[in-house]
Amino acid sequence: LGFRRSHGHGASPLASPEGGRPNPLNAGDVDHIVAAREREIRSLNGERESLQKEVREGKKRLMDLDTENQQLLSTNQQHVAENARLRAIIHEWSVRHAKLEAKLQQGQGQGQGQP
C-alpha cells in the first residue's frame, strides 16, 4: 500500500524548514505520526475489505445470472423443438384435409352426372 504524504510537497517531517539539518522529533510527534499512519492503514484495510465484498457479491450475481441464462436457453430450445413438432402435425393435418376435400369434390362431381 502506498502512503499519502500529509507533510506538504514531499517534505520529510524530520527536515527543517530551511532545508538544513533535520529537526529532531520528540516522542509525541513520532507517536502522532505513527497513530495517523495506523488510522490510515485501518481505513484502507476497511475500504479494501468492503471492495472485496462487493467483488464477491458481483461475482455471485454474475454466476446466478449465467445459471438463469442457461436455464432460459434450455427452455427456449425445448420450445423451439415443440414448435417444430406442432408445425409438422399441422402440416400433416392440412395435407389430409386437402386430400379429403379433393375426394369430396370428386364424389360430388360424379353424383351430379347421374339421374
The 8 nearest C-alpha neighbors of each residue, nearest first, counted from 0:
[[1, 2, 40, 43, 3, 44, 39, 47],
 [2, 0, 3, 4, 40, 43, 39, 36],
 [3, 1, 4, 0, 36, 39, 40, 5],
 [4, 2, 5, 1, 39, 36, 6, 0],
 [3, 5, 6, 2, 9, 7, 8, 10],
 [4, 6, 7, 3, 9, 8, 10, 2],
 [7, 5, 4, 10, 9, 12, 8, 11],
 [8, 6, 9, 5, 10, 4, 11, 12],
 [7, 9, 10, 6, 4, 5, 11, 3],
 [8, 10, 7, 11, 6, 4, 5, 12],
 [11, 9, 8, 6, 7, 12, 14, 13],
 [10, 12, 13, 14, 9, 6, 15, 7],
 [11, 13, 14, 10, 6, 15, 24, 22],
 [12, 14, 21, 11, 22, 23, 15, 24],
 [15, 13, 21, 11, 12, 22, 18, 16],
 [14, 16, 21, 18, 17, 22, 19, 20],
 [17, 15, 18, 14, 19, 22, 21, 10],
 [18, 16, 15, 19, 14, 20, 21, 22],
 [19, 17, 15, 16, 14, 20, 21, 10],
 [20, 18, 17, 15, 21, 14, 16, 22],
 [19, 21, 15, 22, 14, 18, 17, 13],
 [22, 20, 14, 13, 15, 23, 19, 18],
 [23, 21, 13, 15, 14, 24, 20, 12],
 [22, 24, 21, 13, 25, 14, 15, 20],
 [25, 23, 28, 22, 26, 29, 13, 27],
 [24, 26, 28, 27, 23, 29, 30, 22],
 [25, 27, 29, 28, 30, 24, 31, 23],
 [26, 28, 30, 25, 29, 31, 24, 32],
 [29, 27, 31, 25, 30, 26, 24, 32],
 [30, 28, 32, 26, 31, 27, 33, 25],
 [31, 29, 27, 33, 28, 32, 34, 26],
 [30, 32, 28, 34, 29, 33, 27, 35],
 [33, 31, 29, 35, 34, 30, 28, 36],
 [32, 34, 36, 30, 35, 31, 29, 37],
 [35, 33, 37, 31, 36, 32, 30, 38],
 [34, 36, 38, 32, 33, 37, 31, 39],
 [37, 35, 39, 33, 38, 34, 40, 32],
 [36, 38, 40, 34, 39, 35, 33, 41],
 [39, 37, 41, 35, 36, 40, 42, 34],
 [38, 40, 36, 42, 37, 41, 43, 35],
 [39, 41, 37, 43, 42, 38, 44, 36],
 [42, 40, 44, 38, 39, 43, 45, 37],
 [41, 43, 39, 45, 40, 44, 38, 46],
 [44, 42, 46, 40, 45, 41, 47, 39],
 [45, 43, 47, 41, 46, 42, 40, 48],
 [46, 44, 42, 48, 43, 47, 41, 49],
 [45, 47, 43, 49, 44, 48, 50, 42],
 [48, 46, 44, 50, 49, 45, 43, 51],
 [49, 47, 51, 45, 50, 46, 44, 52],
 [48, 50, 46, 52, 47, 51, 45, 53],
 [49, 51, 53, 47, 52, 48, 46, 54],
 [52, 50, 48, 54, 53, 49, 47, 55],
 [51, 53, 55, 49, 50, 54, 48, 56],
 [54, 52, 50, 56, 51, 55, 57, 49],
 [53, 55, 57, 51, 52, 56, 58, 50],
 [56, 54, 52, 58, 57, 53, 59, 51],
 [57, 55, 59, 53, 54, 58, 60, 52],
 [58, 56, 54, 60, 55, 59, 53, 61],
 [59, 57, 61, 55, 60, 56, 54, 62],
 [58, 60, 56, 62, 61, 57, 55, 63],
 [61, 59, 63, 57, 58, 62, 56, 64],
 [62, 60, 64, 58, 63, 59, 65, 57],
 [61, 63, 65, 59, 60, 64, 66, 58],
 [64, 62, 60, 66, 61, 65, 59, 67],
 [63, 65, 67, 61, 66, 62, 68, 60],
 [64, 66, 68, 62, 67, 63, 61, 69],
 [67, 65, 63, 69, 68, 64, 62, 70],
 [68, 66, 64, 70, 65, 69, 63, 71],
 [67, 69, 65, 71, 66, 70, 64, 72],
 [70, 68, 72, 66, 71, 67, 65, 73],
 [69, 71, 73, 67, 68, 72, 74, 66],
 [72, 70, 74, 68, 73, 69, 75, 67],
 [73, 71, 75, 69, 70, 74, 68, 76],
 [72, 74, 70, 76, 75, 71, 69, 77],
 [75, 73, 71, 77, 76, 72, 70, 78],
 [74, 76, 72, 78, 77, 73, 71, 79],
 [77, 75, 79, 73, 78, 74, 72, 80],
 [76, 78, 74, 80, 75, 79, 81, 73],
 [79, 77, 81, 75, 80, 76, 82, 74],
 [80, 78, 82, 76, 77, 81, 75, 83],
 [79, 81, 83, 77, 82, 78, 76, 84],
 [82, 80, 78, 84, 83, 79, 77, 85],
 [81, 83, 79, 85, 80, 84, 78, 86],
 [82, 84, 86, 80, 81, 85, 79, 87],
 [85, 83, 81, 87, 82, 86, 80, 88],
 [86, 84, 88, 82, 87, 83, 89, 81],
 [85, 87, 89, 83, 88, 84, 90, 82],
 [86, 88, 90, 84, 85, 89, 91, 83],
 [89, 87, 85, 91, 90, 86, 92, 84],
 [90, 88, 86, 92, 91, 87, 93, 85],
 [89, 91, 93, 87, 88, 92, 86, 94],
 [92, 90, 88, 94, 93, 89, 87, 95],
 [91, 93, 95, 89, 94, 90, 96, 88],
 [94, 92, 96, 90, 91, 95, 89, 97],
 [93, 95, 97, 91, 96, 92, 90, 98],
 [96, 94, 92, 98, 93, 97, 99, 91],
 [95, 97, 93, 99, 94, 98, 92, 100],
 [96, 98, 100, 94, 95, 99, 93, 101],
 [99, 97, 101, 95, 100, 96, 94, 102],
 [98, 100, 102, 96, 101, 97, 103, 95],
 [99, 101, 103, 97, 98, 102, 96, 104],
 [100, 102, 98, 104, 99, 103, 105, 97],
 [103, 101, 105, 99, 104, 100, 106, 98],
 [102, 104, 100, 106, 105, 101, 99, 107],
 [103, 105, 101, 107, 102, 106, 108, 100],
 [106, 104, 102, 108, 103, 107, 101, 109],
 [107, 105, 103, 109, 108, 104, 102, 110],
 [106, 108, 110, 104, 109, 105, 103, 111],
 [107, 109, 105, 106, 111, 110, 104, 112],
 [110, 108, 106, 107, 111, 112, 105, 113],
 [109, 111, 107, 108, 112, 113, 106, 114],
 [110, 112, 108, 109, 113, 107, 114, 106],
 [113, 111, 110, 109, 114, 108, 107, 106],
 [112, 114, 111, 110, 109, 108, 107, 106],
 [113, 112, 111, 110, 109, 108, 107, 106]]
